[in-house]
Amino acid sequence: MLDGSEVLATKLNITVREVDGDGVVYNENTGSLHLFNNSSFFIWRCLDGTTSLDEIAKEMANHFSISELQARNDVLEFIEQLKDSELI
């Protein structure tokens, strides 16, 4: 279970394109294609290996004008999806 203090980065062999603020992510290892909406792509771009999940949630709350609690829940839920998709 994630607690927010984790610092994560995306895997290698990932191709990323931005289209109208949304993200298109191709995992070369699995051959899978993923489409991210604006908020999910925001989180994706923050996964730089130096920023904690709690810090990402704070940045997301400010950027999208939502509560930090909502942003934290969104970040943790999206991270679980990324793990399941073998993207992190």
Backbone as ProteinMPNN parsed JSONL, in Angstrom:
{"seq_chain_A": "MLDGSEVLATKLNITVREVDGDGVVYNENTGSLHLFNNSSFFIWRCLDGTTSLDEIAKEMANHFSISELQARNDVLEFIEQLKDSELI", "coords_chain_A": {"N_chain_A": [[0.844, -1.184, 0.0], [0.58, 2.17, -0.845], [1.921, 5.142, 0.644], [2.314, 7.782, 0.048], [4.764, 8.984, 0.405], [6.508, 7.879, -1.317], [8.814, 7.906, -4.043], [8.678, 7.83, -7.415], [9.448, 6.663, -10.735], [8.941, 6.601, -14.282], [9.043, 3.651, -16.35], [11.725, 2.466, -18.481], [11.927, 2.36, -22.084], [9.521, 3.43, -22.972], [7.319, 5.199, -24.967], [6.197, 8.459, -25.418], [3.666, 10.748, -26.234], [2.178, 13.938, -26.554], [-1.097, 15.067, -27.014], [-3.169, 17.575, -27.592], [-3.096, 18.249, -24.834], [-3.616, 15.859, -23.603], [-2.312, 12.54, -22.973], [-0.525, 10.1, -24.842], [0.681, 6.991, -24.448], [3.023, 4.558, -25.089], [3.974, 1.356, -24.348], [6.799, -0.189, -24.966], [7.804, -2.604, -24.127], [5.633, -4.279, -23.537], [3.937, -3.868, -25.621], [1.653, -2.416, -25.357], [-0.779, 0.203, -25.569], [-1.623, 3.292, -24.128], [-4.004, 5.685, -23.171], [-4.1, 8.817, -21.726], [-5.975, 11.084, -19.827], [-6.094, 14.673, -19.302], [-5.56, 15.227, -16.519], [-4.476, 12.797, -15.611], [-2.258, 12.641, -17.277], [-0.855, 14.831, -16.37], [-0.013, 13.903, -13.853], [1.591, 11.769, -14.723], [3.688, 13.127, -16.051], [4.977, 14.185, -13.861], [6.296, 12.124, -12.658], [9.249, 11.775, -12.061], [11.271, 10.59, -10.687], [12.305, 12.027, -8.614], [10.401, 13.467, -7.246], [8.065, 13.255, -4.649], [5.054, 11.31, -4.171], [3.2, 12.657, -2.584], [4.059, 15.296, -2.945], [3.524, 15.558, -5.656], [0.75, 15.381, -5.549], [0.148, 17.767, -4.193], [1.018, 19.661, -6.082], [-0.741, 19.004, -8.134], [-3.227, 19.61, -6.945], [-3.023, 22.391, -6.742], [-2.741, 23.078, -9.454], [-5.117, 22.148, -10.683], [-7.049, 23.239, -9.117], [-8.288, 21.807, -6.953], [-9.065, 19.975, -3.919], [-6.389, 19.043, -1.685], [-6.693, 16.528, -0.595], [-8.426, 15.224, -2.404], [-6.78, 15.312, -4.676], [-4.609, 13.769, -3.778], [-5.831, 11.266, -3.435], [-6.529, 10.793, -6.105], [-3.971, 10.69, -7.297], [-2.796, 8.451, -5.994], [-4.557, 6.416, -6.785], [-4.197, 6.465, -9.57], [-1.497, 5.754, -9.723], [-1.573, 3.103, -8.872], [-2.925, 2.017, -11.065], [-0.995, 2.458, -13.025], [1.028, 0.772, -12.116], [-0.242, -1.716, -12.378], [-0.402, -1.765, -15.121], [2.19, -2.05, -15.822], [3.835, 0.203, -16.194], [5.298, 1.633, -14.433]], "CA_chain_A": [[0.0, 0.0, 0.0], [1.334, 3.41, -0.955], [1.594, 6.119, 1.683], [2.509, 9.132, -0.463], [6.154, 9.44, 0.516], [7.286, 7.213, -2.357], [9.301, 8.633, -5.216], [8.632, 6.857, -8.506], [9.769, 7.123, -12.094], [8.399, 5.737, -15.321], [9.97, 2.64, -16.862], [12.386, 2.716, -19.754], [11.25, 1.79, -23.266], [8.181, 4.0, -23.044], [7.209, 6.309, -25.902], [5.138, 9.354, -24.944], [3.291, 11.876, -27.09], [1.096, 14.774, -26.038], [-2.064, 15.463, -28.026], [-4.17, 18.468, -27.012], [-3.039, 18.197, -23.381], [-3.754, 14.478, -23.151], [-1.119, 11.762, -23.248], [-0.543, 8.8, -25.495], [1.862, 6.313, -23.925], [3.218, 3.234, -25.658], [4.937, 0.539, -23.622], [7.477, -1.018, -25.953], [8.04, -3.932, -23.553], [4.417, -5.09, -23.564], [3.184, -3.575, -26.835], [0.357, -1.833, -25.0], [-0.972, 1.628, -25.784], [-2.433, 3.859, -23.052], [-4.447, 7.057, -23.379], [-4.267, 9.493, -20.443], [-6.62, 12.395, -19.888], [-5.241, 15.786, -18.884], [-5.103, 15.102, -15.13], [-3.592, 11.632, -15.53], [-1.005, 12.985, -17.949], [-0.162, 15.729, -15.443], [0.672, 13.041, -12.878], [2.621, 11.033, -15.46], [4.842, 14.011, -16.299], [5.635, 14.464, -12.585], [7.005, 10.923, -12.196], [10.611, 12.036, -12.526], [12.245, 9.92, -9.841], [12.768, 12.924, -7.541], [9.253, 14.107, -6.611], [7.236, 12.275, -3.945], [3.649, 11.293, -4.563], [2.535, 13.749, -1.859], [4.41, 16.547, -3.631], [2.764, 15.563, -6.904], [-0.635, 15.68, -5.185], [0.068, 19.206, -3.893], [1.111, 20.367, -7.365], [-1.98, 18.74, -8.859], [-4.286, 20.376, -6.287], [-2.862, 23.79, -7.158], [-2.933, 23.205, -10.905], [-6.501, 21.877, -11.072], [-7.936, 23.886, -8.134], [-9.045, 20.813, -6.199], [-8.506, 19.794, -2.576], [-5.221, 18.168, -1.632], [-7.168, 15.175, -0.321], [-8.899, 14.668, -3.672], [-5.609, 15.128, -5.531], [-3.841, 12.639, -3.246], [-6.57, 10.054, -3.797], [-6.391, 10.612, -7.558], [-2.593, 10.287, -7.577], [-2.575, 7.08, -5.534], [-5.343, 5.526, -7.646], [-3.541, 6.4, -10.88], [-0.244, 5.016, -9.557], [-1.933, 1.679, -8.862], [-3.219, 1.655, -12.453], [0.285, 2.399, -13.737], [1.702, -0.462, -11.689], [-0.955, -2.834, -13.006], [-0.103, -1.709, -16.557], [3.645, -2.21, -15.948], [4.434, 1.439, -16.706], [6.249, 2.084, -13.397]], "C_chain_A": [[0.889, 1.246, 0.0], [0.943, 4.372, 0.16], [1.831, 7.563, 1.253], [3.934, 9.627, -0.401], [7.039, 8.843, -0.58], [7.66, 8.18, -3.481], [9.409, 7.602, -6.329], [9.038, 7.502, -9.823], [9.171, 6.128, -13.08], [9.471, 4.758, -15.787], [10.634, 3.128, -18.151], [11.581, 2.054, -20.863], [9.781, 2.187, -23.334], [8.231, 5.171, -24.014], [5.999, 7.136, -25.504], [4.92, 10.47, -25.96], [2.16, 12.63, -26.411], [0.211, 15.211, -27.198], [-3.15, 16.275, -27.337], [-4.237, 18.366, -25.49], [-3.206, 16.815, -22.791], [-2.492, 13.713, -23.54], [-1.409, 10.452, -23.941], [0.773, 8.131, -25.12], [1.908, 4.895, -24.476], [4.313, 2.515, -24.885], [5.557, -0.442, -24.612], [7.725, -2.431, -25.444], [6.829, -4.84, -23.682], [3.606, -4.911, -24.846], [1.837, -2.938, -26.567], [0.369, -0.309, -25.17], [-1.942, 2.138, -24.721], [-2.758, 5.31, -23.382], [-4.739, 7.678, -22.016], [-4.972, 10.814, -20.656], [-5.666, 13.439, -19.306], [-4.705, 15.604, -17.471], [-4.17, 13.9, -14.957], [-2.243, 11.929, -16.169], [-0.183, 13.963, -17.11], [0.633, 14.905, -14.43], [1.829, 12.322, -13.548], [3.88, 11.886, -15.64], [5.605, 14.324, -15.018], [6.442, 13.283, -12.06], [8.438, 10.947, -12.708], [11.683, 11.353, -11.693], [12.785, 10.791, -8.727], [11.615, 13.529, -6.733], [8.381, 13.049, -5.941], [5.795, 12.364, -4.424], [2.864, 12.38, -3.841], [2.832, 15.103, -2.496], [3.652, 16.669, -4.953], [1.312, 15.93, -6.62], [-0.811, 17.172, -4.881], [0.119, 20.027, -5.177], [-0.183, 20.204, -8.163], [-3.14, 19.541, -8.268], [-4.222, 21.835, -6.707], [-3.203, 23.978, -8.633], [-4.405, 23.085, -11.31], [-7.53, 22.488, -10.115], [-8.878, 22.884, -7.466], [-8.39, 20.667, -4.827], [-7.29, 18.868, -2.642], [-5.633, 16.726, -1.366], [-7.647, 14.504, -1.607], [-7.721, 14.384, -4.6], [-4.796, 13.915, -5.076], [-4.522, 11.328, -3.612], [-6.435, 9.752, -5.283], [-4.994, 10.109, -7.914], [-2.386, 8.827, -7.19], [-3.346, 6.071, -6.384], [-4.676, 5.359, -9.008], [-2.239, 5.606, -10.801], [-0.515, 3.518, -9.54], [-2.238, 1.191, -10.278], [-1.939, 1.539, -13.27], [1.054, 1.14, -13.378], [1.069, -1.676, -12.364], [-0.652, -2.916, -14.498], [1.391, -1.842, -16.857], [4.325, -0.991, -16.57], [5.389, 2.074, -15.684], [6.709, 0.872, -12.605]], "O_chain_A": [[1.841, 1.338, 0.775], [-0.215, 4.418, 0.575], [1.568, 8.481, 2.03], [4.285, 10.592, -1.081], [8.186, 9.255, -0.748], [6.932, 9.118, -3.808], [10.14, 6.62, -6.207], [8.975, 8.72, -9.99], [8.93, 4.968, -12.748], [10.666, 5.014, -15.633], [10.171, 4.061, -18.806], [10.661, 1.28, -20.598], [8.919, 1.389, -23.702], [9.094, 6.041, -23.893], [4.914, 6.601, -25.279], [5.871, 11.057, -26.476], [1.294, 12.032, -25.773], [0.701, 15.666, -28.231], [-3.957, 15.729, -26.585], [-5.327, 18.393, -24.919], [-2.963, 16.616, -21.601], [-1.696, 14.192, -24.347], [-2.405, 9.784, -23.664], [1.849, 8.64, -25.435], [0.951, 4.131, -24.343], [5.438, 3.004, -24.78], [4.916, -1.403, -25.038], [7.845, -3.362, -26.24], [6.976, -6.041, -23.912], [2.703, -5.697, -25.131], [0.971, -2.915, -27.442], [1.379, 0.358, -24.945], [-2.958, 1.501, -24.443], [-1.892, 6.068, -23.818], [-5.528, 7.139, -21.24], [-4.618, 11.579, -21.554], [-4.563, 13.109, -18.872], [-3.513, 15.806, -17.24], [-3.18, 13.986, -14.23], [-1.204, 11.513, -15.656], [1.047, 13.926, -17.138], [1.808, 15.178, -14.182], [2.93, 12.272, -13.001], [4.995, 11.419, -15.407], [6.777, 14.696, -15.084], [7.201, 13.438, -11.103], [8.794, 10.241, -13.652], [12.874, 11.516, -11.959], [13.641, 10.346, -7.963], [11.841, 14.051, -5.642], [7.997, 12.065, -6.573], [5.377, 13.365, -5.007], [1.953, 12.968, -4.424], [1.952, 15.96, -2.577], [3.198, 17.753, -5.32], [0.709, 16.704, -7.364], [-1.813, 17.769, -5.273], [-0.646, 20.977, -5.342], [-0.66, 21.151, -8.789], [-3.95, 20.094, -9.013], [-5.25, 22.447, -6.997], [-3.88, 24.938, -9.003], [-4.882, 23.825, -12.17], [-8.733, 22.283, -10.277], [-10.092, 23.082, -7.419], [-7.292, 21.175, -4.601], [-7.179, 18.026, -3.533], [-4.992, 15.798, -1.859], [-7.312, 13.349, -1.869], [-7.672, 13.333, -5.239], [-4.346, 13.124, -5.905], [-3.863, 10.384, -4.049], [-6.249, 8.601, -5.676], [-4.849, 9.205, -8.737], [-1.855, 8.048, -7.982], [-2.837, 4.987, -6.67], [-4.597, 4.25, -9.536], [-1.917, 4.86, -11.725], [0.238, 2.747, -10.135], [-1.855, 0.082, -10.65], [-1.803, 0.642, -14.102], [1.664, 0.513, -14.244], [1.772, -2.556, -12.86], [-0.645, -4.003, -15.075], [1.805, -1.757, -18.013], [5.259, -1.12, -17.362], [6.188, 2.944, -16.031], [7.511, 1.006, -11.681]]}, "name": "protein", "num_of_chains": 1, "seq": "MLDGSEVLATKLNITVREVDGDGVVYNENTGSLHLFNNSSFFIWRCLDGTTSLDEIAKEMANHFSISELQARNDVLEFIEQLKDSELI"}
